Amino acid sequence: MPPPPLATQGLPWHTEVDDAVGAIADARREHGDTFAVSHGRDHYLFTFSPAGVETFYGLKEEVASKGVADYLMLRRKLPDDLFDGRRTLPGTLFRKDDVALYLAHLETALDATLAEMGPSGEVDVFDLTRRLGHRMGLASWAGTAAASGEAFERLVAAFDALDGSDAFVHPDAMAAVAASGKAAEVAALEEVVDVVGPLPADDGLFGRVHAAWADEPDDAARRRGIGLDVALLHIASMSNLHAALGWALVDLVSHPAALERLRAGDPDHAARCALESTRLAQRSIMARSVLAPVSFSDGTTTYDVPPGWTIATLLPLLNTSAAPGLADWDPDRWDRHRLRPVDGLASPQLVTAFGHGRHTCPAQPFSLAAMSTAMTRLVGAYDLEPRWTSYPAPVAAQIGGVARAGGPVPIRYTRR
Ligand code: HEM
């Protein structure tokens, strides 16, 4: 079996790259839809062909692991302690009754947000949605006491320093994080443990976290375990949701007819808008760490990929260009969570907001409901006037997750 063509381009963890997605786009132009990027002992096989992407989503976790790939990415930013001995994992957050409770916390968080905003003012869209995400998330997995007053402000500061998504939003900063021995992150993690450890259990998810640690006889160890479980849950929730909501608001105010339709009260339309903005804002690198030798077919060639390699694809090089017309914002291209047939699209798996196959985001229904509720409340309460002069650009170095804005995105609001 032939080796894949080797691109000279680098990834931002290996070398200085101004535009991480652009570098992989250049490699694809030079080498076609499947190629390798290597640096030292780190090897990536990128694939973009319809069959290659379908093979990618069909890979088995035991052979090519998303969990390991995520861990290898996040540990560039997060202290090892965080991963050691967790008893409540992010994959267990979305049982049916949980979602109703999180959405109730969202309503309370929106009450607090509107109170903070007052009758009129100016705010950065992404600052607003990030703070809202903290408030809803912390109430949901650390109890309501974590979502107000001094505890909330301390946790916001700690989680902003401890943000695991920095590993893919600012990959160029990870060498400095390593050089510091993750000092800021270690301190922030201790702050989370100090604040969350003593908070009272509730009958929601925080109660489950407490129950998971109930058999730990040592008080300090129990509180620490609870604090670290909550830290991992909250960091997982910070990867995408607040950013996706930011783009959904940006797109809504850029499309007044869609905004009016939402104000008229059409929840399905709101969810389609949320999905469409998320699709367009996707910068995700989808990665699988190869654990056992795997034959990987891209439809033309089969490659033998050895353990230690990473197989990957990159959504921003597919989502808006895999067929004509996909660069436009059009919520009606979605039929509930499914993309309607698109002329010229070789495989429906070439386009996604929440993933395909076994690793599809377990938080999709919750996230779309939360975004719809937040959008509806905010545009119902305020007239919004964008203060940006051209459509906001994403962080250029970002390679993963939903785009973060590369600069300020101010918006003026006046109560209706
Ligand atoms: C708009 C918001 C969100 C978007 C766009 C999103 C997107 C995604 C995508 C694309 C994947 C699949 C990645 C892959 O196949 O490699 C995924 C998986 C996952 N997401 Fe989300 N996500 C969102 C919100 C959330 C939230 C709020 C949470 C948790 C609090 C969450 C937890 C997870 C988990 C645990 C997985 C892994 C599932 C598995 O490995 O089987 N997501 N997400």
Residues whose N, C-alpha, C, O or C-beta is under 5 A from the ligand:
A	BS01	HEM	K66 P90 G91 L233 A236 S237 N240 L241 A244 T278 M286 A287 A353 F354 G355 H356 R358 H359 T360 C361 P362 A363 S367
